[in-house]
Amino acid sequence: MNTRDKNTLEPTEKKLIPYGGYFTNKVPGHDPELTEVGPGTPTGEYMRRFWHPVCMAMELTDTPRFLKILGEELVCFRDGSGRIGLLHAHCVHRGASLEYGKIEEKGISCCYHGMVFDIDGTCLRVPFPQGEEEEGERYRCSIRQGAYKAFERHGLIFAYMGPPEEEPPFPEWEGNFTVAEGDELVPYSNFQHANWLQVQDNAADNFHTMALHAKRQVTGEHYQGTTFDEVGAASMEVPPDMHFVPIHGGRGLACSGARRSDDDHMFIRVQHQVLPNLSLHAYTSEDGKAKKLFSRFHMIRWTVPVDDQNSKMIGWRVMGPGIDTRGVGDKSLVGYETIDFLEGQVAMRRPERFGQYKLEDMPPIPSDHRARANYKDCQYAPGDYEAIISQRPIAVHALENPTKFDAGLYMFRKLLRDAVRGTNPKATPQEFANWLRENGGAPNSYCSGNVFDLPVGRTREEEVTLRRHLAREVVAIITQAESLKGAARADFVKAKMEALQQDVLARRAA
């Protein structure tokens, strides 16, 4: 979708008057540089130089899986020898879709004329008549089906859709995504009826939890599990004091939020946004009632564009006692079109998802948020899905009026724009790939949850000063540990945070 011509609307004078809707009824175009992702678009070309999850492994059955990713129509399958294929959907011969093809022991055959293609796009067989095999062989060697490299990891299928010669390492953050012994990566995929960037914006918007996920936002006590108070993590509903820091040479953003969990504890939650579309989330069910230093990943999520008006939140929940110290995670609610941490993440609510389907099923995805049978229920208790997709299919940035707490998503957009334009050389695909190689494909993350023992300030000014000091120092400490890896890094960070704990207590007592 291209709406560049819509951006030529003449600006109108902003009039802040009662009943002045007439003066704000003109809708300019969206930001095509960052929102459009098809082949040849600036962001589309940038994103094609990175690995992305394209579907869950459970979606690969005995028939090919039709997918649309980055505006391209594709089929994904596991052939009889166990290899993953990701091919252009339309057969290079006459355009019939390979979603109706037959999965072979090696590759896939087109239903229309029986041509067989390997997972790398090589044509393996052309069924020419007997006696004309030589001509058939010449034809076979003259064609190749479009194909992309793909592999399976912890229940997700990842693909690289860029030039083969520019393939980067797969980013195995910290070597194992900080999964503790006894914990596991549980895959999920949640469809979003909206442009990818506003979904990614939501991850950088750490302030929205105090409203969208608060009990006071629910109408008439029609509670449906959309709020943090309902899952015993009311600290997430406290407005955080946010501190945003570009990190890793502008390849990512640390979002450090300080909030009071009770009169004796300060909760510092650091989210990590990574170009172009990865977000790493700290524990989502923290109650903040006990000291905790350098708790790590709880959710790993890519925002993958389907096309310009649709996307997927696809990634892993880290499940188990190592991260989920309160034991509230529910693996039986994590999978295709479902996730456990809060209701309202997808179009389908849990009573429908699990009333009609099992976890292993792939229910049909509703086509429109207003056409859902549960539309009124969702109005009573909206979740992230409703807030994100209702911004229009492609959010119009020119109409936004941000506050200082929106700085994170605007900073991330700038990082992305600089990377796409090449104005930040360190964030170009080539330098990003080199940086990954220098880190052995396993760079460090800033993602962490931290609870400090800290009595409430004696004055409002003291409280604000101490929480902002903590928010900044936590990021500074993690930065100091950048040259360390694994247990050595964790020990260093925890020791430094313990010293910070003693420093703020001394400041409090002074």
C-alpha positions as CSV (number, residue, x, y, z in Angstrom):
1,M,0.0,0.0,0.0
2,N,1.4,3.4,-1.0
3,T,-0.1,6.6,0.3
4,R,2.8,8.9,-0.3
5,D,0.5,11.2,-2.3
6,K,-1.8,11.7,0.7
7,N,1.0,13.4,2.5
8,T,0.6,16.5,0.2
9,L,-2.4,17.7,2.3
10,E,-1.9,21.4,3.1
11,P,-1.4,21.9,6.9
12,T,-4.3,23.6,8.7
13,E,-4.1,26.0,11.6
14,K,-4.5,24.2,14.9
15,K,-7.5,25.6,16.7
16,L,-8.1,24.5,20.3
17,I,-11.8,25.5,20.5
18,P,-14.9,23.8,21.9
19,Y,-16.6,21.5,19.3
20,G,-13.8,22.2,16.9
21,G,-13.8,18.8,15.2
22,Y,-14.1,20.5,11.8
23,F,-10.6,21.9,12.2
24,T,-9.1,18.4,12.9
25,N,-11.0,16.2,10.4
26,K,-8.4,16.0,7.7
27,V,-6.3,12.9,8.0
28,P,-2.8,13.1,6.5
29,G,-1.0,10.0,5.2
30,H,1.1,7.6,7.2
31,D,4.9,7.6,7.3
32,P,5.7,5.3,4.3
33,E,9.5,5.3,5.1
34,L,9.0,3.3,8.3
35,T,5.6,1.6,7.9
36,E,5.7,0.2,4.3
37,V,7.6,-3.1,4.1
38,G,7.2,-4.6,0.6
39,P,10.1,-5.4,-1.7
40,G,12.0,-2.3,-2.6
41,T,10.7,-0.1,0.2
42,P,13.3,1.4,2.6
43,T,12.2,-0.4,5.7
44,G,11.3,-3.5,3.8
45,E,14.8,-3.8,2.4
46,Y,16.3,-3.1,5.8
47,M,14.2,-5.8,7.5
48,R,15.1,-8.3,4.9
49,R,18.7,-8.3,6.1
50,F,17.7,-9.8,9.5
51,W,16.4,-13.2,10.7
52,H,12.7,-13.2,11.6
53,P,10.3,-15.9,12.9
54,V,7.6,-16.5,10.2
55,C,5.4,-19.1,11.9
56,M,5.2,-21.7,14.6
57,A,6.5,-25.2,13.9
58,M,3.1,-26.6,14.8
59,E,1.7,-24.8,11.7
60,L,3.7,-27.2,9.5
61,T,1.5,-30.2,8.9
62,D,1.1,-32.7,6.0
63,T,0.0,-29.9,3.7
64,P,1.9,-26.7,2.9
65,R,1.3,-23.6,5.1
66,F,0.4,-20.4,3.2
67,L,2.0,-17.3,4.7
68,K,2.3,-13.7,3.9
69,I,5.5,-12.1,5.3
70,L,6.8,-8.6,4.5
71,G,4.1,-8.4,1.8
72,E,5.3,-11.6,0.0
73,E,3.1,-14.6,-0.5
74,L,5.0,-17.7,0.6
75,V,4.5,-21.4,1.4
76,C,6.3,-23.1,4.3
77,F,6.6,-26.8,4.8
78,R,8.6,-29.6,6.3
79,D,9.5,-32.2,3.6
80,G,9.7,-35.9,4.1
81,S,13.3,-35.8,5.1
82,G,12.6,-33.2,7.8
83,R,14.0,-30.1,6.1
84,I,12.2,-26.7,6.3
85,G,11.2,-25.1,3.0
86,L,10.1,-21.5,2.5
87,L,9.3,-20.8,-1.1
88,H,7.4,-18.2,-3.1
89,A,3.9,-19.3,-3.2
90,H,3.3,-19.0,-7.0
91,C,5.0,-21.7,-9.1
92,V,7.6,-20.2,-11.5
93,H,6.0,-22.2,-14.3
94,R,2.5,-20.9,-14.6
95,G,1.7,-19.3,-11.2
96,A,-0.4,-21.9,-9.5
97,S,0.0,-21.7,-5.7
98,L,2.2,-24.3,-4.1
99,E,-0.1,-24.2,-1.1
100,Y,-2.0,-26.8,-3.1
101,G,1.2,-28.7,-3.8
102,K,2.2,-32.1,-2.5
103,I,5.0,-32.3,0.1
104,E,7.5,-34.8,-1.2
105,E,10.3,-36.8,0.5
106,K,12.6,-34.1,-1.0
107,G,10.9,-30.8,-1.7
108,I,7.4,-30.0,-2.9
109,S,5.6,-30.7,-6.2
110,C,3.2,-28.2,-7.9
111,C,-0.4,-29.5,-8.2
112,Y,-0.8,-28.1,-11.7
113,H,1.9,-29.8,-13.8
114,G,3.9,-31.8,-11.2
115,M,7.1,-29.9,-11.2
116,V,9.1,-30.6,-8.1
117,F,11.2,-27.9,-6.3
118,D,13.8,-28.4,-3.6
119,I,13.9,-26.2,-0.5
120,D,16.6,-24.0,-2.1
121,G,14.4,-23.4,-5.1
122,T,16.1,-25.9,-7.4
123,C,13.8,-27.6,-9.9
124,L,14.3,-31.3,-9.3
125,R,11.9,-32.8,-11.8
126,V,9.9,-31.7,-14.9
127,P,7.5,-34.4,-16.1
128,F,8.1,-34.2,-19.9
129,P,6.8,-37.0,-22.2
130,Q,8.8,-40.2,-22.6
131,G,11.4,-39.7,-25.3
132,E,11.7,-36.0,-24.6
133,E,13.6,-36.2,-21.4
134,E,16.6,-34.2,-22.8
135,E,14.4,-31.2,-23.6
136,G,12.8,-31.6,-20.1
137,E,16.2,-31.6,-18.5
138,R,17.2,-28.4,-20.4
139,Y,14.0,-26.7,-19.2
140,R,14.5,-27.9,-15.6
141,C,17.9,-26.3,-15.5
142,S,16.5,-23.0,-16.8
143,I,14.1,-22.3,-14.0
144,R,14.3,-21.9,-10.2
145,Q,11.6,-21.2,-7.7
146,G,12.1,-18.3,-5.3
147,A,13.3,-19.6,-1.9
148,Y,14.5,-18.4,1.4
149,K,16.7,-20.1,4.0
150,A,14.7,-21.3,7.0
151,F,15.2,-23.4,10.2
152,E,13.4,-24.4,13.3
153,R,14.3,-23.2,16.8
154,H,12.3,-24.0,20.0
155,G,9.0,-24.4,18.2
156,L,9.4,-21.4,15.8
157,I,10.4,-21.3,12.1
158,F,12.9,-18.5,11.4
159,A,13.8,-17.2,7.9
160,Y,16.2,-14.9,6.2
161,M,14.7,-13.1,3.2
162,G,17.6,-10.9,2.1
163,P,20.4,-11.4,-0.4
164,P,22.1,-14.7,0.4
165,E,25.6,-13.2,0.4
166,E,24.6,-10.8,3.2
167,E,23.2,-13.3,5.6
168,P,23.9,-12.3,9.2
169,P,24.4,-14.6,12.2
170,F,21.3,-15.6,14.0
171,P,21.2,-13.5,17.2
172,E,21.3,-15.9,20.0
173,W,21.0,-13.3,22.8
174,E,23.4,-14.1,25.6
175,G,23.9,-17.6,24.2
176,N,20.7,-19.1,25.6
177,F,18.3,-16.1,26.0
178,T,19.2,-16.3,29.7
179,V,17.0,-19.3,30.2
180,A,17.7,-20.7,33.7
181,E,18.0,-24.4,34.3
182,G,14.6,-25.9,34.6
183,D,13.0,-23.1,32.6
184,E,12.0,-23.3,28.9
185,L,11.2,-21.3,25.8
186,V,7.5,-21.7,24.9
187,P,6.5,-20.5,21.4
188,Y,3.5,-18.3,20.6
189,S,2.1,-16.4,17.6
190,N,-0.5,-13.6,17.9
191,F,-1.9,-12.0,14.8
192,Q,-2.4,-8.2,14.8
193,H,-4.7,-6.4,12.4
194,A,-2.4,-3.4,12.2
195,N,0.8,-2.1,10.8
196,W,3.9,-3.6,12.4
197,L,5.4,-0.3,13.7
198,Q,2.5,0.5,16.0
199,V,2.7,-3.0,17.5
200,Q,6.4,-2.4,18.0
201,D,5.7,1.1,19.4
202,N,3.6,-0.6,22.1
203,A,6.6,-2.5,23.4
204,A,8.6,0.7,23.8
205,D,5.6,2.4,25.4
206,N,6.2,1.3,29.0
207,F,3.9,4.0,30.4
208,H,0.6,2.6,29.0
209,T,0.4,-0.2,31.6
210,M,-0.7,2.3,34.2
211,A,-3.9,3.0,32.3
212,L,-4.7,0.2,29.8
213,H,-3.8,-2.6,32.3
214,A,-5.4,-1.0,35.4
215,K,-8.6,-2.1,37.0
216,R,-10.0,1.4,36.9
217,Q,-10.0,1.2,33.1
218,V,-12.6,-1.6,33.2
219,T,-16.2,-0.5,32.7
220,G,-18.8,-1.7,35.2
221,E,-16.5,-4.3,36.8
222,H,-16.7,-6.5,33.7
223,Y,-13.2,-7.9,34.5
224,Q,-11.7,-10.3,32.0
225,G,-8.1,-10.7,33.0
226,T,-6.8,-7.7,31.0
227,T,-5.3,-5.9,34.0
228,F,-2.2,-6.5,36.1
229,D,-4.1,-6.1,39.3
230,E,-6.1,-9.2,38.3
231,V,-2.9,-11.3,38.1
232,G,-1.4,-9.9,41.4
233,A,1.1,-7.5,39.8
234,A,-0.5,-4.2,40.7
235,S,3.0,-2.6,40.8
236,M,2.8,-2.6,37.0
237,E,-0.2,-0.2,37.2
238,V,1.9,2.5,38.9
239,P,2.9,5.3,36.5
240,P,6.7,4.7,35.9
241,D,9.3,7.4,35.8
242,M,11.0,6.6,32.5
243,H,14.6,6.9,31.4
244,F,15.5,6.1,27.8
245,V,19.1,5.4,26.6
246,P,20.3,4.4,23.1
247,I,22.6,1.4,23.5
248,H,24.9,-0.8,21.4
249,G,25.9,2.1,19.1
250,G,22.3,3.0,18.3
251,R,21.3,-0.6,17.5
252,G,18.9,-0.7,20.4
253,L,17.2,1.2,23.2
254,A,17.1,0.6,27.0
255,C,13.9,1.7,28.6
256,S,14.3,2.0,32.3
257,G,11.2,2.6,34.4
258,A,11.2,3.3,38.1
259,R,7.9,2.8,40.0
260,R,7.1,2.4,43.7
261,S,5.7,-1.1,44.4
262,D,5.1,-0.4,48.1
263,D,6.4,1.9,50.8
264,D,9.5,-0.2,51.2
265,H,10.4,-1.2,47.6
266,M,11.3,0.5,44.4
267,F,10.8,-1.5,41.2
268,I,13.2,-0.8,38.3
269,R,12.1,-2.6,35.1
270,V,14.4,-2.4,32.0
271,Q,13.0,-3.3,28.6
272,H,15.3,-3.7,25.7
273,Q,14.2,-2.8,22.1
274,V,16.5,-4.0,19.3
275,L,16.4,-2.9,15.7
276,P,14.5,-3.5,13.6
277,N,11.7,-5.4,15.4
278,L,12.8,-7.3,18.5
279,S,11.8,-6.6,22.1
280,L,13.1,-8.3,25.2
281,H,10.8,-8.0,28.3
282,A,11.5,-8.4,32.0
283,Y,9.2,-10.4,34.3
284,T,5.6,-9.3,33.6
285,S,4.1,-10.6,36.9
286,E,6.4,-8.8,39.3
287,D,4.7,-7.8,42.5
288,G,7.7,-5.9,43.8
289,K,7.3,-7.2,47.4
290,A,10.9,-8.5,47.8
291,K,14.4,-7.5,46.8
292,K,15.4,-8.9,43.5
293,L,18.5,-7.9,41.4
294,F,19.1,-8.6,37.7
295,S,16.1,-10.9,36.9
296,R,16.3,-11.6,33.2
297,F,14.1,-12.4,30.1
298,H,10.4,-13.3,30.6
299,M,9.2,-12.6,27.1
300,I,11.1,-12.5,23.7
301,R,9.1,-11.0,20.9
302,W,9.5,-10.1,17.2
303,T,7.0,-7.9,15.5
304,V,6.9,-9.4,12.1
305,P,5.1,-7.6,9.2
306,V,2.6,-9.6,7.3
307,D,1.9,-6.7,5.0
308,D,1.5,-3.0,5.5
309,Q,-1.7,-3.4,7.4
310,N,-1.2,-6.6,9.4
311,S,1.5,-8.2,11.5
312,K,2.3,-10.9,14.0
313,M,3.6,-10.8,17.6
314,I,5.6,-14.0,17.5
315,G,8.2,-15.2,19.9
316,W,8.8,-17.1,23.2
317,R,7.6,-16.9,26.7
318,V,10.2,-18.1,29.2
319,M,8.4,-20.4,31.6
320,G,9.5,-22.0,34.8
321,P,10.6,-21.2,38.4
322,G,13.8,-19.5,37.4
323,I,12.1,-16.4,36.0
324,D,8.5,-16.9,37.2
325,T,9.2,-16.5,40.9
326,R,5.5,-16.2,41.8
327,G,4.6,-19.3,39.8
328,V,1.7,-17.6,38.0
329,G,2.6,-18.5,34.4
330,D,0.3,-21.0,32.5
331,K,2.0,-22.9,29.7
332,S,-1.5,-24.3,28.7
333,L,-2.4,-20.8,27.6
334,V,0.7,-20.1,25.4
335,G,0.6,-20.9,21.7
336,Y,-1.2,-20.1,18.5
337,E,-3.4,-17.1,18.9
338,T,-3.0,-17.1,22.7
339,I,-0.7,-16.0,25.5
340,D,-1.0,-16.3,29.2
341,F,0.3,-13.1,30.8
342,L,-2.8,-10.9,30.1
343,E,-6.0,-11.4,28.3
344,G,-6.7,-9.1,25.3
345,Q,-3.5,-9.7,23.4
346,V,-5.3,-11.1,20.3
347,A,-8.7,-10.7,18.6
348,M,-10.0,-13.9,20.1
349,R,-10.6,-13.9,23.9
350,R,-9.9,-17.0,26.0
351,P,-13.5,-18.2,26.5
352,E,-13.9,-18.5,22.7
353,R,-10.3,-19.7,22.1
354,F,-10.5,-22.5,24.6
355,G,-14.2,-23.0,24.6
356,Q,-14.2,-24.0,20.9
357,Y,-10.6,-25.1,20.3
358,K,-7.7,-26.9,22.0
359,L,-4.3,-25.4,22.5
360,E,-2.9,-27.4,19.5
361,D,-5.6,-26.2,17.2
362,M,-5.2,-23.3,14.7
363,P,-8.5,-21.4,14.9
364,P,-9.5,-19.1,12.1
365,I,-8.4,-15.5,12.8
366,P,-11.2,-12.9,12.9
367,S,-11.1,-10.6,9.9
368,D,-12.0,-7.4,11.7
369,H,-12.0,-6.2,15.3
370,R,-15.5,-4.7,15.1
371,A,-17.0,-7.8,13.6
372,R,-16.2,-10.0,16.6
373,A,-19.0,-11.6,18.5
374,N,-17.2,-10.4,21.7
375,Y,-16.9,-6.8,20.6
376,K,-18.9,-5.3,23.5
377,D,-17.0,-7.4,26.0
378,C,-13.8,-6.0,24.5
379,Q,-15.1,-2.5,24.9
380,Y,-15.7,-3.2,28.6
381,A,-12.1,-4.5,29.2
382,P,-9.8,-3.6,26.3
383,G,-6.4,-5.0,26.0
384,D,-3.2,-4.3,24.0
385,Y,-4.9,-5.7,20.9
386,E,-7.7,-3.2,21.0
387,A,-5.5,-0.2,21.8
388,I,-3.0,-1.1,19.0
389,I,-5.3,-2.0,16.1
390,S,-7.8,0.8,16.8
391,Q,-5.1,3.4,16.0
392,R,-6.1,2.8,12.3
393,P,-4.7,0.0,10.1
394,I,-1.6,2.2,9.8
395,A,-1.2,4.8,12.5
396,V,-0.8,8.4,11.4
397,H,2.2,9.9,13.2
398,A,1.4,13.4,12.1
399,L,-1.7,13.5,14.3
400,E,0.0,12.4,17.5
401,N,0.5,14.8,20.4
402,P,3.1,13.0,22.6
403,T,4.1,13.5,26.3
404,K,7.6,13.1,27.6
405,F,6.8,9.5,28.6
406,D,6.3,8.7,24.9
407,A,9.9,9.5,24.3
408,G,10.9,5.8,24.1
409,L,8.9,5.0,21.0
410,Y,9.9,8.2,19.3
411,M,13.5,7.5,20.1
412,F,13.2,4.0,18.7
413,R,11.6,5.4,15.5
414,K,14.5,7.7,15.1
415,L,17.0,4.9,15.6
416,L,15.1,2.9,13.0
417,R,15.0,5.8,10.5
418,D,18.7,6.5,11.0
419,A,19.4,2.8,10.4
420,V,17.2,2.6,7.3
421,R,18.8,5.8,5.8
422,G,22.3,4.8,6.7
423,T,22.9,7.9,8.7
424,N,24.0,5.7,11.7
425,P,26.7,3.5,10.1
426,K,26.8,1.2,13.1
427,A,23.1,0.2,12.6
428,T,23.4,-0.6,8.9
429,P,22.8,-4.3,8.1
430,Q,26.4,-4.9,7.3
431,E,27.8,-3.3,10.5
432,F,25.0,-4.9,12.6
433,A,26.0,-8.3,11.2
434,N,29.7,-7.6,11.9
435,W,28.8,-6.6,15.5
436,L,26.9,-9.9,15.9
437,R,30.0,-11.8,14.6
438,E,32.2,-9.9,17.0
439,N,29.9,-11.1,19.9
440,G,29.9,-14.7,18.7
441,G,26.2,-14.2,17.7
442,A,25.3,-13.8,21.4
443,P,25.3,-10.2,22.4
444,N,24.4,-9.0,25.9
445,S,21.0,-7.6,26.7
446,Y,19.9,-4.8,29.1
447,C,16.6,-6.5,29.8
448,S,16.2,-6.9,33.6
449,G,13.8,-6.7,36.5
450,N,15.1,-5.2,39.7
451,V,13.5,-4.6,43.1
452,F,15.4,-2.5,45.6
453,D,14.8,-2.1,49.3
454,L,14.1,1.6,49.6
455,P,11.7,3.3,52.0
456,V,9.6,6.0,50.5
457,G,11.1,9.4,50.4
458,R,10.4,11.8,53.2
459,T,9.5,14.5,50.7
460,R,8.1,14.3,47.2
461,E,11.3,15.9,45.9
462,E,13.5,13.3,47.6
463,E,11.3,10.4,46.2
464,V,11.6,11.8,42.7
465,T,15.4,12.3,43.0
466,L,16.0,8.8,44.3
467,R,13.9,6.9,41.8
468,R,15.4,8.8,38.9
469,H,18.9,8.1,40.3
470,L,18.1,4.4,40.5
471,A,16.6,4.3,36.9
472,R,19.8,5.8,35.4
473,E,22.3,4.0,37.5
474,V,20.8,0.5,36.7
475,V,21.4,1.2,33.0
476,A,24.9,2.6,33.7
477,I,25.8,-0.6,35.7
478,I,24.7,-2.9,32.9
479,T,26.7,-0.8,30.5
480,Q,29.8,-1.2,32.6
481,A,29.4,-5.0,32.3
482,E,29.3,-5.0,28.5
483,S,32.7,-6.7,28.1
484,L,31.7,-9.6,30.4
485,K,29.8,-12.7,29.6
486,G,27.6,-15.2,31.4
487,A,28.0,-15.8,35.1
488,A,30.9,-13.3,35.4
489,R,28.6,-10.6,34.0
490,A,25.7,-11.5,36.2
491,D,27.9,-11.5,39.3
492,F,29.4,-8.1,38.4
493,V,26.0,-6.5,37.8
494,K,24.5,-7.9,41.0
495,A,27.5,-6.8,43.1
496,K,27.3,-3.3,41.6
497,M,23.5,-3.1,42.2
498,E,24.0,-4.2,45.8
499,A,26.5,-1.3,46.2
500,L,23.9,1.0,44.5
501,Q,21.3,-0.4,47.0
502,Q,23.5,0.6,49.9
503,D,24.2,4.0,48.3
504,V,20.5,4.9,48.0
505,L,19.8,3.8,51.5
506,A,22.6,6.0,52.7
507,R,21.2,8.9,50.7
508,R,17.8,8.2,52.2
509,A,19.2,8.2,55.7
510,A,21.2,11.4,55.2
